[in-house]
């Protein structure tokens, strides 16, 4: 297999970070998973439209509703973090600012995911 690095990059040891393909596939797999999960959410909202709190709580108390919603939250949060990471890496200049934005991105998406997971679990347990 041909080495595609320039002579200068060979000397510097610069080359593939071995992360690009993994990042690419995680982004695509989460996008694919989000399609049926989002459709499930839309159908659920449509079925619950006009329902009262007790009906919604009873629906979310079912594992058949709570589990796909939890899967959607986790998949969407991972997808969101990966997408924002690409944007930050491409458009934020300065190494310090880039690192700060990447850390903030990870904490923000984690906080959003944890908040949603907590809400779904709380509703599904009826607490």
N, C-alpha and C positions, 0 to 999 in steps of 0.2 A: 504494500500500500504506500502511495506517495505521501511524503511529508509536505503539507501545505504551508508550513511556517516559513517566514522569510529568514535569511541568514542572521539578521539582527535579533529576531525573536528567538532563534535557536540558542544564541549566545546568552540572552537574558533569561532564558527558560520560560518564556511566555508562550502560552498555547491554550488549548482547551482547558477550561476549569472543570470539565466533566460534569457540569450542572445543567447545561443548556437543554439537552434532550429530556432529562428528568423533569425539569420545569415545564417544558413544552407539553409533555404527556400528562402531567398532573393537571395542567390548565385544561387540556382537552377532555380528560376523563371527568373532571368536576363539571365542565360545561355540559357534557352528555348526561351526566347524572341529574343535573339541575332541570333538564327538560321535562321528564315525567314527574319529578317531584314538584315542580312549579305548576304543572297542569293539575296535579292532585290538590295543591293549595287553592288554585282558582276554582276548581269544581267544588271543593269544600266550602269556600266563601259563598259561592252561588247557592249551594244547598242550604246554607245557614242564614242567608239573607232574610231579614224579617223575623228571625227567631229571637226568643228572649234569652236572657243570661243562662237560665237553667238548661235550655236546649243546647246551647253552645258548650257549656261546661260538661254536660253529659256526653256530647260528641267527642270533646277533647279528652274525656276520661277513658275513652276506648283506646286500647293499644293499637288498633287498626288506624287510628287517626294520629295518635301521639308519636308513634315510631317514624312514620314517613315525614312528619313535620320536623322531628329532631334530625333526621337524615338530611332534610333540606337545609336546615340552619347550619349544620356542620359543613356540608358540601358548598353552600353559598359563601360561607365565611372563608373557607380555604380558597375558593375561586376568587373572591374579592381581594384577599391578601396577595395572591399571586399576580393578579392583574395590576394592582396598585404598585407592586414591587417593580414591575416592568416599566411603568410610567415614571416612577421615582428614579430608577437607574438611568433612564433615557433623558430626563428633563431637569433633574436637580444637579446643579453643578457645585463643586466644592465637596471634598471628601467628608468633612465634618457634618455639613448639612445633609448630605446623602445618608450617612449612617444614622443621624438623628431621625430623619424621615422614615427610614426603614424600620427602626425600633418603634417609633410612634405608630406606624402602620400595623406592625405585629400586635402591639398592645391594644390598639383600637379594635381591630378585627376580633381579637380574643375577648375583649370586653363585650362587644356586640353579641358574639356567639354565646358567651356565658350567660348574659342577661336573657337572651331568647331561650336557651336551654332551661334556665331556672324557671321562667314563666310557663313553659310548656309542661315541665315536670310538676310544678305547683298546681296548675289547672288539671293535669291528668290524675293527680292524687287526691284532688278535691279539697285541698287545704286552703 
